[in-house]
Structure formats: C-alpha cells, structure tokens
C-alpha cells in the first residue's frame, strides 16, 4: 500500500515545434507550432522550466520526466491532491 501523503498535479498548455516527414502538400496547419496539453506530477518549477513526470516511487524517484521551457508555456494549472 502506498503511503504518499500529497502530490501536485500540473496541467500545462504549451507550444512545440512540429515537423512533417517526407513529401507533402502545403497545409497551413502544418506550418504553425503545435499546441500540446500535458498532465503530470510536478517534479520542479524553476525560473526557466517546469518538469513533470508520469510516475513517482515512495523514495521520490521519477519515471517519464518531461521538462518544458517556461517560454513555451501558455498556461499552467497546479492542483495539490491529498491522497487518502
């Protein structure tokens, strides 16, 4: 049984570059940055970036970490979740 007391869930809307491989017709939607929605456990939030993970062990080791530069973030919502 897990004994985690609480965690912070981050919901992040951010922009990222995108690419099209191979030959393709021109499509205006492919020539704009992609808007991404990421949800994860907040690992860190510093002046330049936010890091989230998909999982955390009791010893606070993380798996599936993703670091997003603050300049790419359009909106972030943080929710503290108390686990029962």
WOGIVEN-V615594 format. One record per helix or strand of 3 or more residues. SS is the DSSP state (hx for helix, st for strand). FROM is the first residue (numbers start at 0). LEN is the number of residues. If there is no record, write none. Layout:
# WOGIVEN-V615594
ss-><SS:SS>
from-><FROM:FROM>
len-><LEN:LEN>
This chain:
# WOGIVEN-V615594
ss-><st:hx:st:st:st:hx:st>
from-><5:27:33:48:65:69:72>
len-><11:4:12:5:4:3:10>
